[in-house]
């Protein structure tokens, strides 16, 4: 791989973050926070993304160049993908001709398209962030094989890999997706102070949702898509209600499975106790309103709703997938179960609802462990990696 020229000390180095779509998700929110927070005396941040995301307008308010590329889309579409590579390469090339350019790609699709474009433009160093693996969602075997093998080839175009979890790094190495270059775990950052206000927001949030203070409340905050298994949340609610009839439940999020979720709620007769809240941005308040957070995911990177719950002082019952056990330690600050084991999941939720002292013990353990997820630490760790790659110590 060609080496890049060292940074000039008095000129901020361009940093292009490339992400497929600015939907309401952890990777997207962290990317926006990073580009907004990078030290402008050392780095000049820019953003490249597709169009049509819920966070597009938020991106437009940032004080930095934002390039929307309509051909950068999530599905595999060869003509659009080639067009996206060309469009991104055109954006990168003028900067790459003037000196080092950091290209930081996120997740599978933007990771492939962005690294090919950077290679064509001669822009480096190149950093790729893993937020879970996109090929997990691909059901077509041929398409899955194509994505996996393309990602393996991209490893040769990459100078450093970032993962939100140690487990994803391990999986990436086993699958040949990560080359013999620098590899770092940098946690998905959250605003710890904002989530520490959850108890202050509890009363008002409960009034809005129609719960009194005595009502046991269980919630899940997740997209309604296959990865998050929202139908299992509905089944979990039905089981818990059998044991705790006064319990109430909400699911905050939306997506392609909403109709299926609504049908499951009706079929199980849960219309009077399960609320679908749709997309919400007031996550600290929602966490304040509940007593137990659940997460029924089939796979993850490291779901940041888990450290959010830890910072908010709420215990978690979640599937033991990928990086989740790196935040939730079974029996210490929450309970873990294998996907599909709703007997254990419902038993754990029921126990937490019935045992406030156990909830308090888990809450304290979570508060003690959440510091590594501070969003300021996330940004500073990325800045340190950038400078190491550039060979600078400014």
C-alpha positions as CSV (number, residue, x, y, z in Angstrom):
1,X,0.0,0.0,0.0
2,X,1.3,3.4,-0.9
3,X,2.3,5.6,2.1
4,X,0.9,9.0,2.6
5,X,2.7,12.2,3.2
6,X,2.9,13.4,6.8
7,X,0.5,16.1,8.0
8,X,1.6,19.7,8.0
9,X,1.5,20.9,11.6
10,X,-0.3,24.2,11.0
11,X,-3.0,22.9,8.5
12,X,-5.9,20.8,9.8
13,X,-6.1,17.4,8.1
14,X,-9.3,16.7,6.1
15,X,-11.3,13.9,7.7
16,X,-14.1,12.4,5.6
17,X,-16.7,10.3,7.4
18,X,-18.7,8.1,5.0
19,X,-21.9,6.4,6.0
20,X,-24.7,5.0,3.9
21,X,-27.8,6.6,5.3
22,X,-28.5,8.9,8.3
23,X,-31.3,6.9,9.8
24,X,-32.1,7.1,13.5
25,X,-29.5,4.7,14.8
26,X,-26.4,4.5,17.0
27,X,-23.8,4.5,14.2
28,X,-25.4,7.5,12.5
29,X,-25.8,9.5,15.7
30,X,-22.2,8.7,16.7
31,X,-20.9,9.8,13.3
32,X,-22.7,13.1,13.5
33,X,-21.4,13.7,17.0
34,X,-17.8,12.8,15.9
35,X,-17.7,15.2,12.9
36,X,-19.3,17.9,15.0
37,X,-16.8,17.5,17.9
38,X,-13.4,16.8,16.2
39,X,-10.7,19.4,17.2
40,X,-10.8,21.9,14.4
41,X,-7.3,23.0,15.1
42,X,-6.1,19.6,14.0
43,X,-8.8,18.1,11.8
44,X,-11.2,19.5,9.2
45,X,-14.2,17.2,9.3
46,X,-16.5,16.5,6.3
47,X,-19.4,14.1,5.9
48,X,-20.5,12.0,2.9
49,X,-23.8,10.1,3.0
50,X,-26.8,8.9,1.1
51,X,-30.2,10.6,1.1
52,X,-33.5,10.0,2.8
53,X,-32.5,9.5,6.4
54,X,-34.3,10.9,9.4
55,X,-31.1,12.8,10.5
56,X,-30.4,14.5,7.1
57,X,-31.7,17.8,8.4
58,X,-29.6,17.6,11.5
59,X,-26.6,17.0,9.3
60,X,-27.4,20.1,7.3
61,X,-27.2,22.2,10.4
62,X,-23.6,21.2,11.1
63,X,-20.8,23.7,10.5
64,X,-19.0,21.6,8.0
65,X,-19.2,20.4,4.4
66,X,-21.9,17.7,4.0
67,X,-22.0,15.8,0.6
68,X,-25.3,13.9,-0.1
69,X,-24.8,11.2,-2.7
70,X,-28.2,9.9,-3.9
71,X,-26.6,6.8,-5.5
72,X,-25.2,5.6,-2.1
73,X,-27.9,3.2,-1.0
74,X,-28.1,0.2,1.3
75,X,-29.3,-2.5,-1.1
76,X,-26.9,-4.1,-3.6
77,X,-27.5,-2.2,-6.9
78,X,-24.5,-2.5,-9.2
79,X,-25.2,0.5,-11.3
80,X,-25.9,2.8,-8.3
81,X,-22.9,1.4,-6.5
82,X,-20.6,2.2,-9.4
83,X,-22.1,5.7,-9.6
84,X,-21.6,6.1,-5.8
85,X,-17.9,5.1,-6.1
86,X,-17.3,7.6,-8.9
87,X,-19.2,10.4,-7.1
88,X,-17.2,9.9,-3.8
89,X,-13.9,9.6,-5.6
90,X,-14.6,12.9,-7.3
91,X,-15.2,14.5,-3.9
92,X,-12.0,13.0,-2.4
93,X,-9.6,13.5,-5.2
94,X,-8.9,17.3,-5.0
95,X,-8.2,17.0,-1.3
96,X,-6.0,13.9,-1.8
97,X,-3.9,15.7,-4.3
98,X,-3.0,18.3,-1.7
99,X,-1.8,16.0,1.1
100,X,-3.0,13.4,3.6
101,X,-6.7,12.8,3.8
102,X,-8.3,10.6,6.4
103,X,-11.2,8.6,5.0
104,X,-13.3,7.0,7.8
105,X,-16.0,4.6,6.6
106,X,-18.8,3.1,8.6
107,X,-20.6,-0.3,8.3
108,X,-20.6,-2.7,5.3
109,X,-22.1,-0.8,2.3
110,X,-20.5,2.5,2.9
111,X,-17.3,0.7,4.0
112,X,-17.1,-1.1,0.6
113,X,-18.1,1.9,-1.6
114,X,-16.1,4.4,0.4
115,X,-12.8,2.4,0.5
116,X,-12.9,1.7,-3.2
117,X,-13.5,5.4,-3.9
118,X,-10.7,6.4,-1.6
119,X,-8.4,3.9,-3.3
120,X,-9.3,5.4,-6.7
121,X,-8.8,8.9,-5.4
122,X,-5.5,8.1,-3.7
123,X,-6.8,9.3,-0.4
124,X,-5.3,7.8,2.8
125,X,-5.0,6.8,5.6
126,X,-8.2,4.8,5.5
127,X,-10.1,3.8,8.7
128,X,-13.1,1.5,8.8
129,X,-15.5,1.2,11.7
130,X,-17.4,-2.0,12.3
131,X,-20.9,-1.5,13.9
132,X,-21.9,-5.1,13.6
133,X,-21.8,-6.9,10.3
134,X,-24.3,-6.1,7.5
135,X,-24.1,-9.5,5.9
136,X,-26.0,-10.9,8.9
137,X,-29.1,-9.4,7.4
138,X,-28.7,-10.8,3.9
139,X,-30.8,-13.9,3.3
140,X,-29.9,-14.5,-0.3
141,X,-26.8,-16.9,-0.2
142,X,-25.3,-15.5,-3.4
143,X,-25.7,-11.9,-2.2
144,X,-24.3,-12.8,1.2
145,X,-21.3,-14.5,-0.4
146,X,-20.7,-11.4,-2.7
147,X,-20.7,-9.0,0.3
148,X,-18.5,-11.2,2.4
149,X,-15.9,-11.7,-0.3
150,X,-15.9,-8.0,-1.3
151,X,-15.4,-7.0,2.3
152,X,-12.4,-9.4,2.5
153,X,-10.9,-7.7,-0.4
154,X,-11.4,-4.3,1.2
155,X,-9.1,-5.3,4.1
156,X,-6.2,-4.7,1.8
157,X,-7.3,-1.1,1.3
158,X,-7.5,-0.3,5.0
159,X,-5.0,1.1,7.4
160,X,-6.9,0.7,10.6
161,X,-10.1,-0.9,11.9
162,X,-12.3,0.3,14.7
163,X,-14.9,-1.9,16.3
164,X,-17.5,-1.0,19.0
165,X,-16.9,-4.4,20.5
166,X,-14.1,-6.9,21.1
167,X,-16.4,-9.7,19.8
168,X,-16.8,-8.0,16.4
169,X,-13.0,-7.7,16.0
170,X,-12.7,-11.4,16.8
171,X,-15.4,-12.3,14.3
172,X,-13.9,-10.1,11.7
173,X,-10.5,-11.7,12.1
174,X,-12.1,-15.2,11.9
175,X,-13.9,-14.4,8.7
176,X,-11.0,-12.7,7.0
177,X,-12.6,-9.3,7.0
178,X,-9.8,-7.6,8.9
179,X,-6.2,-7.4,7.7
180,X,-3.0,-7.4,9.7
181,X,-3.2,-3.7,10.5
182,X,-4.1,-1.6,13.5
183,X,-7.2,-2.7,15.3
184,X,-8.9,-0.8,18.1
185,X,-12.1,-1.1,20.2
186,X,-13.7,2.3,20.6
187,X,-17.0,2.2,22.3
188,X,-20.2,3.7,20.9
189,X,-20.3,6.9,22.9
190,X,-23.3,8.4,24.7
191,X,-23.9,11.6,26.6
192,X,-23.6,10.3,30.2
193,X,-24.9,13.5,31.8
194,X,-28.1,13.5,29.7
195,X,-28.9,9.9,30.7
196,X,-28.1,10.6,34.3
197,X,-31.3,12.9,34.3
198,X,-33.6,9.9,33.7
199,X,-35.0,9.9,37.2
200,X,-35.8,13.6,37.0
201,X,-37.7,13.0,33.8
202,X,-39.6,10.0,35.1
203,X,-42.8,11.5,36.4
204,X,-43.5,13.6,33.3
205,X,-42.7,10.8,30.9
206,X,-45.0,8.4,32.8
207,X,-47.8,11.0,32.7
208,X,-47.4,11.3,29.0
209,X,-47.5,7.5,28.5
210,X,-50.4,7.0,30.8
211,X,-48.7,5.2,33.7
212,X,-48.9,6.0,37.4
213,X,-45.9,5.6,39.6
214,X,-46.9,2.2,40.9
215,X,-47.2,0.6,37.5
216,X,-44.4,-1.9,36.5
217,X,-43.2,-0.8,33.1
218,X,-41.0,-2.8,30.7
219,X,-39.7,-1.3,27.4
220,X,-37.6,-1.9,24.4
221,X,-36.0,0.8,22.3
222,X,-35.2,-0.6,18.8
223,X,-36.0,-0.5,15.1
224,X,-38.8,-2.8,14.1
225,X,-36.7,-5.0,11.8
226,X,-35.6,-8.6,11.8
227,X,-32.3,-7.9,13.6
228,X,-34.1,-6.7,16.7
229,X,-36.7,-9.5,16.7
230,X,-39.6,-7.2,17.9
231,X,-42.1,-10.1,17.6
232,X,-40.2,-11.8,20.4
233,X,-40.7,-8.7,22.5
234,X,-44.5,-9.0,22.1
235,X,-44.3,-12.7,23.1
236,X,-42.1,-11.7,26.1
237,X,-44.8,-9.2,27.1
238,X,-47.5,-11.8,27.0
239,X,-45.5,-14.1,29.2
240,X,-44.6,-11.5,31.7
241,X,-48.2,-10.3,31.9
242,X,-49.3,-13.7,32.9
243,X,-47.0,-13.4,36.0
244,X,-47.4,-9.7,36.6
245,X,-50.9,-8.7,35.3
246,X,-50.5,-5.1,36.2
247,X,-47.3,-4.7,34.1
248,X,-47.3,-2.4,31.0
249,X,-45.0,-2.4,28.0
250,X,-43.8,-0.1,25.3
251,X,-41.8,-0.5,22.1
252,X,-40.1,2.7,20.9
253,X,-39.0,2.6,17.3
254,X,-40.5,1.8,13.8
255,X,-39.7,-0.1,10.7
256,X,-40.6,-2.7,8.2
257,X,-42.1,-5.1,10.8
258,X,-44.6,-2.7,12.3
259,X,-47.6,-4.4,10.7
260,X,-46.4,-7.8,11.9
261,X,-45.9,-6.4,15.4
262,X,-49.4,-4.8,15.4
263,X,-50.9,-8.1,14.3
264,X,-49.1,-10.1,17.1
265,X,-50.3,-7.6,19.7
266,X,-53.9,-8.1,18.5
267,X,-53.6,-11.9,18.3
268,X,-52.3,-12.2,21.8
269,X,-54.9,-9.7,23.2
270,X,-52.3,-7.2,24.4
271,X,-53.8,-4.1,23.0
272,X,-54.6,-2.7,26.4
273,X,-51.0,-3.1,27.8
274,X,-48.5,-2.8,24.9
275,X,-47.9,0.6,23.3
276,X,-46.1,1.2,20.0
277,X,-44.5,4.7,20.3
278,X,-42.9,5.0,16.9
279,X,-39.7,6.9,16.4
280,X,-38.6,8.8,19.5
281,X,-35.6,11.0,20.3
282,X,-36.3,11.5,24.0
283,X,-34.5,8.4,25.0
284,X,-33.5,9.6,28.5
285,X,-37.1,10.3,29.3
286,X,-38.3,6.9,28.0
287,X,-35.6,5.1,30.1
288,X,-36.8,7.2,33.0
289,X,-40.3,6.0,32.5
290,X,-39.5,2.3,32.6
291,X,-38.3,-0.2,35.3
292,X,-36.7,-2.8,33.1
293,X,-35.2,-2.4,29.6
294,X,-35.3,-5.4,27.3
295,X,-33.5,-6.2,24.0
296,X,-34.4,-9.2,22.0
297,X,-31.8,-8.8,19.2
298,X,-30.6,-11.7,17.0
299,X,-27.2,-10.0,16.4
300,X,-25.6,-6.7,17.3
301,X,-22.3,-4.7,17.3
302,X,-22.7,-3.4,20.8
303,X,-26.2,-1.9,21.2
304,X,-25.7,1.5,22.8
305,X,-29.1,1.4,24.4
306,X,-27.5,-0.9,26.9
307,X,-25.0,1.7,28.2
308,X,-27.7,4.3,27.9
309,X,-29.8,2.2,30.3
310,X,-26.8,1.7,32.6
311,X,-26.2,5.5,32.7
312,X,-29.9,6.0,33.3
313,X,-29.9,3.6,36.2
314,X,-32.1,0.9,34.7
315,X,-31.4,-2.8,34.7
316,X,-31.4,-4.7,31.3
317,X,-32.6,-8.1,30.2
318,X,-31.0,-8.8,26.8
319,X,-29.9,-11.5,24.4
320,X,-26.3,-12.6,24.8
321,X,-25.2,-11.8,21.3
322,X,-22.0,-10.3,19.9
323,X,-20.8,-7.3,22.0
324,X,-23.8,-7.1,24.3
325,X,-22.1,-9.1,27.1
326,X,-19.3,-6.5,27.1
327,X,-21.8,-4.0,28.5
328,X,-24.3,-6.2,30.3
329,X,-22.7,-8.8,32.6
330,X,-25.2,-11.5,33.5
331,X,-26.2,-11.4,37.1
332,X,-24.2,-8.2,37.8
333,X,-26.0,-5.3,36.1
334,X,-28.6,-7.3,34.2
335,X,-29.6,-10.6,32.8
336,X,-28.6,-12.3,29.5
337,X,-30.3,-15.1,27.6
338,X,-29.9,-16.9,24.3
339,X,-32.1,-15.6,21.4
340,X,-35.4,-17.4,21.5
341,X,-35.2,-18.5,25.1
342,X,-38.3,-16.5,26.2
343,X,-38.9,-18.7,29.2
344,X,-35.6,-17.4,30.8
345,X,-36.2,-13.9,29.5
346,X,-39.6,-13.6,30.9
347,X,-38.5,-15.2,34.2
348,X,-35.7,-12.6,34.5
349,X,-38.0,-9.7,33.7
350,X,-40.5,-10.9,36.2
351,X,-37.9,-11.3,38.9
352,X,-36.6,-7.8,38.4
353,X,-40.1,-6.4,38.6
354,X,-40.8,-8.2,41.8
355,X,-37.5,-7.6,43.5
356,X,-36.7,-3.8,43.8
357,X,-33.5,-4.6,45.9
358,X,-32.1,-6.7,43.0
359,X,-32.9,-3.8,40.6
360,X,-31.0,-1.4,42.9
361,X,-28.0,-3.8,43.0
362,X,-27.9,-4.0,39.2
363,X,-28.3,-0.3,38.8
364,X,-25.3,0.5,41.0
365,X,-23.1,-2.0,39.1
366,X,-24.2,-0.4,35.8
367,X,-23.4,3.1,37.0
368,X,-19.9,2.0,38.1
369,X,-19.1,0.4,34.7
370,X,-20.5,3.0,32.2
371,X,-17.7,5.5,32.1
372,X,-16.0,3.7,29.1
373,X,-19.0,4.7,27.0
374,X,-18.6,8.4,27.4
375,X,-18.9,10.2,24.0
376,X,-16.0,12.5,24.8
377,X,-13.8,9.5,25.2
378,X,-15.0,8.1,21.9
379,X,-14.0,11.3,20.0
380,X,-10.6,11.6,21.8
381,X,-9.8,7.9,21.1
382,X,-10.5,8.5,17.4
383,X,-8.4,11.7,17.3
384,X,-5.5,9.7,18.9
385,X,-5.8,7.0,16.3
386,X,-5.9,9.6,13.4
387,X,-2.7,11.3,14.7
388,X,-0.9,8.0,15.2
389,X,-1.7,7.0,11.6
390,X,-0.5,10.4,10.4
391,X,2.7,10.0,12.4
392,X,2.0,13.3,14.2
393,X,2.0,14.3,17.8
394,X,0.4,17.7,17.7
